[in-house]
Amino acid sequence: MAACGAAAAADYSALLPLRCGPGTRRRFAVSCRARPGNLSTQQKKKRGKNIAPKQLSSNTKLLLTTEENGQLPNTSLRTSMQSHQKSTSSEDDTTGAIGQRDEKFADIGNEQQERSKDKHFESGVQLEDLGEMIQNMEKNILLLNQAHLQAIEDVGRILTEKEALQKKVNILEMKLSKTLAAEGDINTDVLGNHLEKFTIEMLIESALTGGNPVHLRESPLYMELTVLKEENMLLKADAQFLKAKIIELAQAEEFLFKLEKERSLLDASIREHESRFLVAQTDIWKVAPLQYDVWMEKVENLQHILGCLTNDVNKYVALLDQHDDLQDKIDELEASVREGRTSEFSPYVVELLQQKLKAAKSHRQEGHQETNSHIQVYQQLIEEFQENLGKLMEESGRLEYSANGMPSEFWSHILLMIDGWFLERKISNTDANMLREMTWKRDDRICEAYFACSGAKEGDVMEGFLKLTLSGNSSALHIVHIAAEMAPVAKVGGLADVVAGLGKALQTNGHLVEIILPKYDCMQLDQITNLKVLDVVIQSYFDGNLFSNNVWTGTVEGLPVYFIEPQHPSKFFWRAQYYGEHDDFKRYSYFSRAALELLYQSGKKIDIIHCHDWQTAFVAPLYWDIYATRGFSSARICFTCHNFEYQGTAPAPDLSYCGLDVEKLDRPDRMQDNAHGRINVAKGGIVYSNIVTTVSPTYALEVRSEGGHGLQDTLKTHSRKFVGILNGIDTETWNPSTDRFLAVQYSATDLQGKAANKAFLRKQLGLYSEDAPQPLVGCITRLVPQKGLHLIRHAIYKTAELGGQFVLLGSSPVPHIQREFEGVADQFQNNNNIRLILKYDEALSHCIYAASDMFIIPSMFEPCGLTQMIAMRYGSVPIVRKTGGLSDSVFDFDDETLPAELRNGFTFARTDEQDLTSCLERAFRYYSRKPMVWKQLVQKDMQIDFSWVSPASQYENLYHSAVAQARGVAQT
């Protein structure tokens, strides 16, 4: 605001003499940044006209008083206004100073009036003075008129500046609203400070210009300024209120976001369970014929899915409750906004807050509706789920006590439980034998007792079982396999597959089958179900002392298995490998004695003890020379030699470690080795067993001549009990239509998957893949001399020459052989048609079987061989040398002396490379020139039955014959 006119201000100030001492006179710089009231034009004119009379009366009295005293102060007050930027000191100091000045002005004015009145009445009014007074009054009126005109000009200027100030306030209001919306904060204290300073400056200016502070406080300008200050206080309160609400809204939005995220996760989880349920439900009704083990697996699967689904729905309900809490929070915010006092300075912020609340409310309602709909759908799904599950349980109830329908794992679990009770001396030998017989004969009452005691304590379960009576099928046998390997828990070679495959087949036929293994530290423990140690210690003899053995039980491939853990200082089976130790003879003689001790102390009435290879051939002489004399004589011994190259020879005194009589056994007709004058454990197995078998008919003929490795004469002597039975394969594990290791599953009627697996293996191994018809030859073997190493090496080079691809998977325990094939691998390192993987990889082996078109097995001798059977199962045509089990399973495609339905591969007889070359070339010609003939050959090979059904039946006949002879001898 511009300063008032200097002349008018000087004249006007002459009318306001202040009775102050010279030392107390001050000049004040007063800012005119006043906010004029909102007055109309008429009010402004009226206000200007009404100023003069009040000032006239007051100033007249002051002039008379000063005239009487003869003291007209020669004071020149500064009336020019300065801008508010020059105001100094803090707000507190200014406020205090202004207050003191206001009080001084009021005191001075009152004192002057009192003194004027007193002196006026004391002196009286003299006639001669009236003239002077009139003259002074005329002068004063003239001056007042001039001041009035100047004041009108000043009011106009003030109004102009008021409008400019109002514009600034409006701009400030918009900035405040935007700042509050963007940052959620506003500093109303700054505006309050400016308003307070503005008020103080107006008071000072009024005092300096002779105005009365009381009258100034009643002026419209001051009153509007006061209203502005009050509005500023309201704005401050509103800003704090809105800030708090915006924080609450932000928290509500964050909470809503978390709820929506959790709802999405729950929705995905429930959809997954729904999908699994539909798949399981569809799969259930495809089961034909109905088998209880399949039903139980599906029931347990559905119960698990139902539990997960129910938990997710419960979470959904809890989430819905949280949505309700959010609705309450939104309602509270809306009420706060409606009831809150909001000033004219914050309409933008209030509107923004209301918009956010509306959006949050809409979002919450949508989430609430969607959650409700999901809950209704899932509750309907659960009802349908429970209905179908009830039907399933009802159907399974009809099958529950069906002996043929119960899974093999169930019977194995029952047997292990009964044996544990007996070994821990909780039940008698008589009761244990009774329950075992009922179990292996699959008596329905065993099922009834077990399910009736489900969830009960062990004592109650035993009591329920002891109430059962004997009943059963006299044709069922109790068979115990004692072996060094079993697939998949402890596997080195084909022995492991035979023990597992034959055991499962015999169990399927209704026999009680148990397995006893060493507890190796390197076993695949994850392949054992319910592995636990029994609360009993079996002591067995070894080297003149008794040693304790821990007995572990578990289920492997549905079969009950006992694992013997010797507590011997030599830690026989804690060597990180199965074979190849310097003391293998001691290790397995100890194990054989401990296994028989376990059977003896269990009191079981066993029909057949089946031992495998030289590692457990100790069992035969131990059984007849030691345990049969103790009354454990019910069993008959079957010994299977899987490879007569390994016979277990040692110095004769070593036989005494397990308690056998060396002098009695070290004889040519018993255990003395035929060639080296040592003890031969395999020979003892042949001599002391009731049944002797090997793994193929052709191999049984071969070992009676030079292939017997010194035992041919012994085999000829015992030829009446010696037979060859071709092994089978586990057709559940080796099944291309269900194999989990394959990229694409396939069958004989749909060979497209085989081509896909070929492409996958090529890509995985980095083989050339542009020529799809290019034949792929596979070979999976141990690299030992028996396997025809020179022929395998020749096959690699010949396949490359013929334009094919070759993949070898295997390793050698012989270092120089391993190095030799590493050199071959380096030679073909940059050849994209040859790959040698010199290790064993179970998953990769499945892929090679599925991908290969041909499979080569050029063995020098092969007792049985399983790889040719697996290869045909996967549609890979075998190329084999005619020896052992290969001769019994592969028949040449060009041999017209054989029926066409038997011809399934390509064979060669000699061990030279020329014969192999001819065989390879024939196979390549059929593959490239006669694709339809080749396809028919592949399909025929895939449909050949290499399962354990036929071999198990042959073993059953041998078992029953031996048991019948034993019973006949007992009766006589």
Buried (B, 14 or more C-beta within 10 A) or exposed (E): BEBBBEEBBEBBBBBBBBBBEEEEEEEBBBBBBBBBBEBEEEEBEEBBEEBBEEBBEBBBBBBBBBBBEEEEBEBEBBBEBBEBEEBEEEBEEBBEEBEEBBEBBBEBBEEBBEBBEEEBEEEEEEEEBEEEBEEBBEBBBEBBEBBBEBBBBBBEBBBEBBEEBEEEBEEBBEEBBEBBBEEBEBEBEEBBBBBBBBBBBBBBBBBBBBBBBEEBBEBEBBEBBEEBBEBBBBBBBBBEBBBEBBEBBEEBBEBBEEBBEBBEEBBEBBEBBBEBBEEBBEEBEEEEEBBBBBBBBBBEBBBEBBEBBBBBBEBBEEBBEBBEEBBEBBEEBBEBBEEBEBBEBBEBBBEBBBEBBEEBBEBBEEBBEBBEEBBEEBBEBBEEBEEBBEEBBEBBEEBBBBBEBBBBBBBBBBBBBBBBBBBEEBBEEEBBBBBBBBBBBBBBBBBBBBEEBEEEEEEEBBEBBBEBEEEBEEEBBBBBBBBBBBBBBBBBBBBBBBBBBBBBBBBBBBBBBBBBBBBBEEBEEEBBBEBEBBEBEBEBBBBEEEBEBBBBBBBBBBBBBBBBBBEBEBEBBEBEEBBEBEBBBBBBBBBBBBBBBBBBBBBBBBBBBBBBBBBBBBBBBBBBBBBEEEEBEBBBBBBBBBBBBBBBBBEBEBBBBBBBEBEEBBEEEBBBBBEEEBBBBBBBBBBBBBBBBBBBBBBBBBBBEEBBBBBBEBBEEBEEBBBBBBBBBBBEBBBBEEBEBBBBBBBBEEBEBBBBBBBBBBEEBEBEBEEEEBBBBBBBBBBBEBBBBBBBBBBBBBBBEBEBBBBBBBBBEBEEBEEBBBEBBEEBEEEBBBBBBBEBEEEBBBBBBBBBBBBBBBBBBBBBBBBBBBBBBBBBBBBBBBBBBBBBBBBBBEEEEEEEEEBBBBBBEEBEBEBBBEBBEBBBEBBBEEEEEBEEBBBBBBEBEBBBEBBBEBBBEBBBBBBEEBEEEEEE
